[in-house]
Amino acid sequence: MIRIAVLAAIVMCILFPSLAFAEEGLSTHLLTHDGLERVYLRYVPPLVRQGDEPIQLVVLLHGGGGAGGSMMRYTRFNRLASESGFIVIYPSGLNRHWNDGREPYQGVDDVGFILKAIRQTIAETGRVDESRIFVAGMSNGGHMSQRLACEQAGLFAGVAVITAQFTPELIASCRPSRPLAVLYLNGTEDPLVPYDGGAIAPKWGSRGTATSTAETIAFWRHHNRCGEIPTVTQLPDLDINDDTRVERYDWPDCAPTGPLRLYRIVGGGHTWPGKMQYLPQTVIGRTSNDVDANSLINDFFRSIR
């Protein structure tokens, strides 16, 4: 899985070599945490900098083998931030990974690093609405996003998880202090983090295991005090050639701060819906073009009040 992710990061840099260095409003920030120098990118849209009202902050976390810059280039989240008027930061994991609680990645205080980056952003911009801080991530970054939701629910208003579920280690220790908004986008044919649970990327060494999407959702349904039977919506098949369909599941009667939604990407792989097929389908599965993950995440976060 490390080799896959590193190759994907290289692909991003080849395709989009200059985006990390030439965009107005984008800055690189270094900080020291636990004696280690850490880095994150921050994007404050130019129009946002001209105002003074508090605005939303989104923390976007890369997958294993990636970095903040590659995540920014792949998702094009800066464009969304400009259109919708929010700040986004892209932290980079140490050695291109996050300590999401799995045994191979333990020993680094990534929770503390990310919290420090958030506090620095709040202090230096003077614009963050501290009731509207969200985190989203893909793969290893999705696992890390869940860890932040488990340990820092009082800080985050919501979390969006793409191509990831709980791990046994994390679900056993997860004790959120309150209900919070939770969104998942998972492909049923993900060859790296299986939708129904199991070994994570077994062809690439020991990466631990994932619980099933159903078990992960059941945890949040119970924690957020949602009803048992979701409303299921079949979304339009906008690209009949991508061999995917999308189903949206919304659980009823959740706590006011804890809506729960799942986009089940039928036939989808270990990808970010609506973006490029960054590696062959034989390696990561299919990318769905029936939905755009950026828009789904943004709409969900904006609905939280």
C-alpha positions, 0 to 999 in steps of 0.5 A: 500500500505504501508503494501504491500511495507513493506512486500515486503521489508521484503521478499527482506531481507530474500532472500538476507540478506548479499548483502548490507554488503559484496560487494566491492565498496559499502558504506553507507553514512549519511548526515544531511538535514533540521535537519534530518539524512538521509542515502543513499548507494553508489556503485562504481564498483572496476574497475571504481575506478581504472580509472580517466575518468568522468562516468555516475551516476544513482540515483535509488529510492525505492517504498513506504515502501522500502529503499535503501538496499531493492531496491538494492537487488531487482533490482541487479543494482550493477551488471549492474553498474559493467558491464557497468561502472557507479556509482549508489546511493540508497537513502532511503526515510524518514519513507520509503516514498518519498515526491512526491507531493501527500498530504499524503507525503508532508512536507519533503524536499526529493528533497533537500536531493537527490540533496545533496547526488548527490553533495556529490557523485560528490565531494567524487568520483571525477568521475561523468560526470555531463552531465550524471546524471540520475534518475530511480524509481519504484512506489512511487520512480517513482513518485519521479523521475518524481518530480525530472524531473519536478523541476531539469531538468537542472541537470538530463539528463534523467528519467526512471519511472517504475509502476508509472505515474503523479499524478494530483498534480504533472502534474499541477505543472510540469514545466521542464526547458528543454526537457529531456529523458523520459522512462516509463515501465508500466503494463496494469494490475497493481492493485496498480497504474492503467495503465489507471489512478485512485485511487492508492492502494485503498484497503490500504487507501488514497494514492491519484490518478494517471493520466493515462499513456496516459495523462502522455505520452501526457504531455512529448510528448508536452514538448519534442516537439515530433511528435504525432504518435509513432512507435510501436514495438511488442517485442518477447514473450520470456516466453510464460508462464508469460501471458504478452507481451511487446510493445515498443512505440517511439515518433518521432522528439523529441527535441535532448535532449528529446527522449520519450519511453514507454514499455507497459507491456500487462498483467503486474502488479506492478513489475520490469520486469525480476526480481522475483515475490516478492508478489503473483499475486493476490496482485501485478499482474504478472511479465513479463519475456519477457524483463529485466527492468535493460537492458532497462533502461541501454540501454536507458540511454546509448543512450543519448548523 
